[in-house]
Amino acid sequence: QSQGKAKHWRIAKVALQIGIPAVAIYFVIHEIHSLNIHEVRGVVALADRKLMVLGSLVAMLAVCVMGLYDAIAFPRGIAGTMGFLKRWALGAVLFGWTNFVSMGPIGGPAIRVFAYRRSGLTPPEITRICRPLHWINGGLARLVDRCMDTGD
């Protein structure tokens, strides 16, 4: 019976490893196809170039600052292989990606567990840092639930 469960878990793992990226790619392609390129070009041509450059620089700065959170919060790992700059770069990539596909605080911890385990951190090291993010999500869910309560 335990062999059957192990087989099901392996199948589920492979299905998720293929299914989740496939769904993400589908949504990205769908959004790209929904753009009207001629309209986008017109808007960009009329936009203030200085403000566009400034906005791009501020966005890049924000991604770097949020990546700095991972560099400071996550340890080097038991093996000591995760240097400060590597954690900073990985944190910036993870923050940028989770916000690009609108996963934010819900998908961020899950992707961090996946990425940092592959980089040599142990689950206790990772969950020690991701736990506050889950508390925030729980608090937000409770707040939304209270706001939606109609008193029936």
PyRosetta script that sets phi, psi and omega in degrees:
from pyrosetta import init, pose_from_sequence

init()
pose = pose_from_sequence("QSQGKAKHWRIAKVALQIGIPAVAIYFVIHEIHSLNIHEVRGVVALADRKLMVLGSLVAMLAVCVMGLYDAIAFPRGIAGTMGFLKRWALGAVLFGWTNFVSMGPIGGPAIRVFAYRRSGLTPPEITRICRPLHWINGGLARLVDRCMDTGD")
pose.set_psi(1, -38.5)
pose.set_omega(1, 179.7)
pose.set_phi(2, -69.2)
pose.set_psi(2, -29.2)
pose.set_omega(2, 176.1)
pose.set_phi(3, -67.0)
pose.set_psi(3, -37.2)
pose.set_omega(3, 177.3)
pose.set_phi(4, -64.3)
pose.set_psi(4, -41.2)
pose.set_omega(4, 178.0)
pose.set_phi(5, -65.0)
pose.set_psi(5, -42.8)
pose.set_omega(5, 179.9)
pose.set_phi(6, -61.8)
pose.set_psi(6, -39.4)
pose.set_omega(6, 179.3)
pose.set_phi(7, -65.2)
pose.set_psi(7, -42.8)
pose.set_omega(7, 178.7)
pose.set_phi(8, -63.5)
pose.set_psi(8, -39.8)
pose.set_omega(8, 178.3)
pose.set_phi(9, -64.6)
pose.set_psi(9, -40.1)
pose.set_omega(9, 177.7)
pose.set_phi(10, -63.1)
pose.set_psi(10, -42.8)
pose.set_omega(10, 179.2)
pose.set_phi(11, -64.6)
pose.set_psi(11, -43.5)
pose.set_omega(11, 179.4)
pose.set_phi(12, -63.7)
pose.set_psi(12, -40.1)
pose.set_omega(12, 179.5)
pose.set_phi(13, -62.0)
pose.set_psi(13, -46.2)
pose.set_omega(13, 179.3)
pose.set_phi(14, -65.0)
pose.set_psi(14, -41.6)
pose.set_omega(14, 179.6)
pose.set_phi(15, -61.8)
pose.set_psi(15, -40.9)
pose.set_omega(15, 178.9)
pose.set_phi(16, -70.3)
pose.set_psi(16, -38.6)
pose.set_omega(16, 179.7)
pose.set_phi(17, -65.5)
pose.set_psi(17, -27.2)
pose.set_omega(17, 177.6)
pose.set_phi(18, -93.7)
pose.set_psi(18, -42.9)
pose.set_omega(18, -173.8)
pose.set_phi(19, -67.0)
pose.set_psi(19, -46.2)
pose.set_omega(19, -176.8)
pose.set_phi(20, -63.8)
pose.set_psi(20, -49.5)
pose.set_omega(20, 176.0)
pose.set_phi(21, -62.5)
pose.set_psi(21, -35.8)
pose.set_omega(21, 179.4)
pose.set_phi(22, -63.3)
pose.set_psi(22, -42.2)
pose.set_omega(22, 178.6)
pose.set_phi(23, -65.6)
pose.set_psi(23, -42.7)
pose.set_omega(23, 178.7)
pose.set_phi(24, -61.9)
pose.set_psi(24, -44.0)
pose.set_omega(24, 178.8)
pose.set_phi(25, -62.9)
pose.set_psi(25, -41.3)
pose.set_omega(25, 178.4)
pose.set_phi(26, -58.2)
pose.set_psi(26, -47.3)
pose.set_omega(26, -178.2)
pose.set_phi(27, -66.3)
pose.set_psi(27, -38.8)
pose.set_omega(27, 178.0)
pose.set_phi(28, -63.0)
pose.set_psi(28, -46.8)
pose.set_omega(28, 179.4)
pose.set_phi(29, -62.5)
pose.set_psi(29, -41.5)
pose.set_omega(29, 178.6)
pose.set_phi(30, -59.4)
pose.set_psi(30, -43.8)
pose.set_omega(30, -179.9)
pose.set_phi(31, -67.2)
pose.set_psi(31, -39.5)
pose.set_omega(31, 179.6)
pose.set_phi(32, -64.2)
pose.set_psi(32, -42.0)
pose.set_omega(32, 179.5)
pose.set_phi(33, -68.2)
pose.set_psi(33, -23.1)
pose.set_omega(33, -179.6)
pose.set_phi(34, -80.8)
pose.set_psi(34, -9.2)
pose.set_omega(34, 178.8)
pose.set_phi(35, -75.3)
pose.set_psi(35, 142.1)
pose.set_omega(35, 173.0)
pose.set_phi(36, -97.9)
pose.set_psi(36, 99.7)
pose.set_omega(36, -172.6)
pose.set_phi(37, -59.7)
pose.set_psi(37, -40.0)
pose.set_omega(37, 179.8)
pose.set_phi(38, -63.0)
pose.set_psi(38, -40.1)
pose.set_omega(38, 178.7)
pose.set_phi(39, -68.2)
pose.set_psi(39, -40.6)
pose.set_omega(39, 178.3)
pose.set_phi(40, -61.7)
pose.set_psi(40, -45.1)
pose.set_omega(40, 178.5)
pose.set_phi(41, -60.4)
pose.set_psi(41, -40.3)
pose.set_omega(41, 178.8)
pose.set_phi(42, -64.2)
pose.set_psi(42, -44.0)
pose.set_omega(42, 179.7)
pose.set_phi(43, -65.2)
pose.set_psi(43, -43.3)
pose.set_omega(43, 179.7)
pose.set_phi(44, -64.3)
pose.set_psi(44, -39.3)
pose.set_omega(44, 179.9)
pose.set_phi(45, -64.0)
pose.set_psi(45, -31.9)
pose.set_omega(45, -179.3)
pose.set_phi(46, -87.3)
pose.set_psi(46, -12.1)
pose.set_omega(46, -175.1)
pose.set_phi(47, -74.2)
pose.set_psi(47, 154.2)
pose.set_omega(47, 176.6)
pose.set_phi(48, -74.5)
pose.set_psi(48, 116.2)
pose.set_omega(48, -175.5)
pose.set_phi(49, -60.5)
pose.set_psi(49, -40.3)
pose.set_omega(49, -179.2)
pose.set_phi(50, -62.7)
pose.set_psi(50, -41.9)
pose.set_omega(50, 179.1)
pose.set_phi(51, -68.3)
pose.set_psi(51, -35.5)
pose.set_omega(51, 177.4)
pose.set_phi(52, -64.9)
pose.set_psi(52, -43.0)
pose.set_omega(52, 178.4)
pose.set_phi(53, -65.6)
pose.set_psi(53, -44.7)
pose.set_omega(53, 179.0)
pose.set_phi(54, -60.9)
pose.set_psi(54, -45.5)
pose.set_omega(54, 178.1)
pose.set_phi(55, -61.2)
pose.set_psi(55, -40.6)
pose.set_omega(55, 178.2)
pose.set_phi(56, -64.5)
pose.set_psi(56, -42.5)
pose.set_omega(56, 179.2)
pose.set_phi(57, -65.4)
pose.set_psi(57, -40.6)
pose.set_omega(57, 178.3)
pose.set_phi(58, -65.2)
pose.set_psi(58, -40.1)
pose.set_omega(58, 177.9)
pose.set_phi(59, -64.0)
pose.set_psi(59, -43.1)
pose.set_omega(59, 178.1)
pose.set_phi(60, -64.4)
pose.set_psi(60, -39.0)
pose.set_omega(60, 177.3)
pose.set_phi(61, -62.6)
pose.set_psi(61, -41.5)
pose.set_omega(61, 178.9)
pose.set_phi(62, -62.2)
pose.set_psi(62, -42.4)
pose.set_omega(62, 178.8)
pose.set_phi(63, -64.0)
pose.set_psi(63, -42.1)
pose.set_omega(63, 178.9)
pose.set_phi(64, -64.8)
pose.set_psi(64, -40.6)
pose.set_omega(64, 179.0)
pose.set_phi(65, -64.9)
pose.set_psi(65, -42.1)
pose.set_omega(65, 178.9)
pose.set_phi(66, -68.6)
pose.set_psi(66, -31.4)
pose.set_omega(66, 173.9)
pose.set_phi(67, -66.8)
pose.set_psi(67, -31.9)
pose.set_omega(67, 177.9)
pose.set_phi(68, -61.3)
pose.set_psi(68, -31.1)
pose.set_omega(68, 176.2)
pose.set_phi(69, -55.3)
pose.set_psi(69, -47.6)
pose.set_omega(69, -179.3)
pose.set_phi(70, -64.4)
pose.set_psi(70, -38.9)
pose.set_omega(70, -178.8)
pose.set_phi(71, -63.6)
pose.set_psi(71, -36.4)
pose.set_omega(71, -178.8)
pose.set_phi(72, -83.7)
pose.set_psi(72, -42.3)
pose.set_omega(72, -171.9)
pose.set_phi(73, -78.0)
pose.set_psi(73, -38.6)
pose.set_omega(73, -176.6)
pose.set_phi(74, -84.0)
pose.set_psi(74, 141.5)
pose.set_omega(74, 178.4)
pose.set_phi(75, -76.5)
pose.set_psi(75, 171.6)
pose.set_omega(75, 177.4)
pose.set_phi(76, -66.9)
pose.set_psi(76, -20.0)
pose.set_omega(76, -176.1)
pose.set_phi(77, 97.4)
pose.set_psi(77, 156.1)
pose.set_omega(77, -178.7)
pose.set_phi(78, -58.7)
pose.set_psi(78, -39.7)
pose.set_omega(78, -179.3)
pose.set_phi(79, -76.1)
pose.set_psi(79, -14.9)
pose.set_omega(79, 179.7)
pose.set_phi(80, 72.2)
pose.set_psi(80, 21.5)
pose.set_omega(80, -174.9)
pose.set_phi(81, -89.5)
pose.set_psi(81, -13.9)
pose.set_omega(81, -177.2)
pose.set_phi(82, -94.6)
pose.set_psi(82, 93.6)
pose.set_omega(82, 177.5)
pose.set_phi(83, -72.9)
pose.set_psi(83, 169.1)
pose.set_omega(83, -176.9)
pose.set_phi(84, -58.4)
pose.set_psi(84, -48.8)
pose.set_omega(84, -177.3)
pose.set_phi(85, -66.5)
pose.set_psi(85, -35.1)
pose.set_omega(85, 178.3)
pose.set_phi(86, -66.6)
pose.set_psi(86, -42.1)
pose.set_omega(86, 177.9)
pose.set_phi(87, -65.7)
pose.set_psi(87, -38.2)
pose.set_omega(87, 179.7)
pose.set_phi(88, -64.8)
pose.set_psi(88, -47.9)
pose.set_omega(88, -179.9)
pose.set_phi(89, -63.7)
pose.set_psi(89, -44.9)
pose.set_omega(89, 179.8)
pose.set_phi(90, -64.0)
pose.set_psi(90, -41.0)
pose.set_omega(90, 177.9)
pose.set_phi(91, -62.5)
pose.set_psi(91, -40.4)
pose.set_omega(91, 179.0)
pose.set_phi(92, -65.8)
pose.set_psi(92, -42.7)
pose.set_omega(92, 178.6)
pose.set_phi(93, -63.4)
pose.set_psi(93, -45.3)
pose.set_omega(93, -179.1)
pose.set_phi(94, -64.7)
pose.set_psi(94, -42.1)
pose.set_omega(94, 178.3)
pose.set_phi(95, -62.9)
pose.set_psi(95, -48.3)
pose.set_omega(95, 180.0)
pose.set_phi(96, -60.2)
pose.set_psi(96, -43.3)
pose.set_omega(96, -178.1)
pose.set_phi(97, -67.7)
pose.set_psi(97, -47.1)
pose.set_omega(97, -176.6)
pose.set_phi(98, -66.0)
pose.set_psi(98, -29.6)
pose.set_omega(98, 177.4)
pose.set_phi(99, -82.1)
pose.set_psi(99, -30.4)
pose.set_omega(99, 176.9)
pose.set_phi(100, -63.5)
pose.set_psi(100, -41.8)
pose.set_omega(100, -179.5)
pose.set_phi(101, -96.2)
pose.set_psi(101, 15.7)
pose.set_omega(101, 174.0)
pose.set_phi(102, 58.5)
pose.set_psi(102, 39.6)
pose.set_omega(102, 175.5)
pose.set_phi(103, -95.9)
pose.set_psi(103, -29.5)
pose.set_omega(103, 175.6)
pose.set_phi(104, 42.1)
pose.set_psi(104, -131.4)
pose.set_omega(104, -174.1)
pose.set_phi(105, -71.7)
pose.set_psi(105, -10.9)
pose.set_omega(105, 178.8)
pose.set_phi(106, -84.2)
pose.set_psi(106, -48.5)
pose.set_omega(106, -178.0)
pose.set_phi(107, -87.8)
pose.set_psi(107, -19.4)
pose.set_omega(107, -178.1)
pose.set_phi(108, -55.3)
pose.set_psi(108, -51.7)
pose.set_omega(108, 179.3)
pose.set_phi(109, -61.3)
pose.set_psi(109, -39.0)
pose.set_omega(109, -179.5)
pose.set_phi(110, -64.6)
pose.set_psi(110, -42.5)
pose.set_omega(110, 179.4)
pose.set_phi(111, -69.5)
pose.set_psi(111, -34.9)
pose.set_omega(111, 177.5)
pose.set_phi(112, -64.4)
pose.set_psi(112, -42.4)
pose.set_omega(112, 177.7)
pose.set_phi(113, -58.2)
pose.set_psi(113, -46.8)
pose.set_omega(113, -179.9)
pose.set_phi(114, -61.3)
pose.set_psi(114, -50.8)
pose.set_omega(114, -174.5)
pose.set_phi(115, -68.8)
pose.set_psi(115, -43.6)
pose.set_omega(115, -176.7)
pose.set_phi(116, -74.4)
pose.set_psi(116, -28.8)
pose.set_omega(116, 173.8)
pose.set_phi(117, -65.3)
pose.set_psi(117, -40.0)
pose.set_omega(117, 178.2)
pose.set_phi(118, -67.3)
pose.set_psi(118, -21.4)
pose.set_omega(118, -179.7)
pose.set_phi(119, -94.7)
pose.set_psi(119, 3.7)
pose.set_omega(119, 172.7)
pose.set_phi(120, 106.5)
pose.set_psi(120, -2.3)
pose.set_omega(120, 177.3)
pose.set_phi(121, -79.5)
pose.set_psi(121, 149.9)
pose.set_omega(121, 179.4)
pose.set_phi(122, -85.9)
pose.set_psi(122, 156.3)
pose.set_omega(122, 178.4)
pose.set_phi(123, -54.3)
pose.set_psi(123, -41.7)
pose.set_omega(123, 178.0)
pose.set_phi(124, -62.0)
pose.set_psi(124, -36.2)
pose.set_omega(124, 178.5)
pose.set_phi(125, -65.1)
pose.set_psi(125, -38.5)
pose.set_omega(125, -177.6)
pose.set_phi(126, -73.8)
pose.set_psi(126, -48.1)
pose.set_omega(126, -175.4)
pose.set_phi(127, -68.0)
pose.set_psi(127, -24.8)
pose.set_omega(127, 176.6)
pose.set_phi(128, -60.2)
pose.set_psi(128, -34.9)
pose.set_omega(128, -178.8)
pose.set_phi(129, -88.7)
pose.set_psi(129, -37.0)
pose.set_omega(129, -176.4)
pose.set_phi(130, -77.1)
pose.set_psi(130, -19.3)
pose.set_omega(130, -177.0)
pose.set_phi(131, -55.3)
pose.set_psi(131, -45.6)
pose.set_omega(131, 178.8)
pose.set_phi(132, -59.6)
pose.set_psi(132, -32.1)
pose.set_omega(132, 178.0)
pose.set_phi(133, -65.2)
pose.set_psi(133, -36.7)
pose.set_omega(133, 177.0)
pose.set_phi(134, -68.7)
pose.set_psi(134, -36.3)
pose.set_omega(134, 176.6)
pose.set_phi(135, -62.7)
pose.set_psi(135, -41.4)
pose.set_omega(135, 178.8)
pose.set_phi(136, -61.4)
pose.set_psi(136, -45.3)
pose.set_omega(136, 179.7)
pose.set_phi(137, -62.3)
pose.set_psi(137, -40.4)
pose.set_omega(137, 177.8)
pose.set_phi(138, -62.8)
pose.set_psi(138, -41.0)
pose.set_omega(138, 177.3)
pose.set_phi(139, -65.3)
pose.set_psi(139, -40.7)
pose.set_omega(139, 177.7)
pose.set_phi(140, -64.2)
pose.set_psi(140, -41.5)
pose.set_omega(140, 178.7)
pose.set_phi(141, -62.5)
pose.set_psi(141, -41.3)
pose.set_omega(141, 179.3)
pose.set_phi(142, -65.3)
pose.set_psi(142, -40.1)
pose.set_omega(142, 178.8)
pose.set_phi(143, -63.9)
pose.set_psi(143, -45.6)
pose.set_omega(143, 178.6)
pose.set_phi(144, -62.2)
pose.set_psi(144, -41.5)
pose.set_omega(144, 179.6)
pose.set_phi(145, -61.3)
pose.set_psi(145, -42.9)
pose.set_omega(145, 179.3)
pose.set_phi(146, -67.1)
pose.set_psi(146, -38.2)
pose.set_omega(146, 179.5)
pose.set_phi(147, -68.2)
pose.set_psi(147, -31.2)
pose.set_omega(147, -178.6)
pose.set_phi(148, -84.7)
pose.set_psi(148, -10.3)
pose.set_omega(148, -177.8)
pose.set_phi(149, -66.2)
pose.set_psi(149, 122.6)
pose.set_omega(149, -177.9)
pose.set_phi(150, -93.8)
pose.set_psi(150, -3.2)
pose.set_omega(150, 178.9)
pose.set_phi(151, 81.5)
pose.set_psi(151, 11.8)
pose.set_omega(151, 178.7)
pose.set_phi(152, -72.1)
pose.dump_pdb("model.pdb")
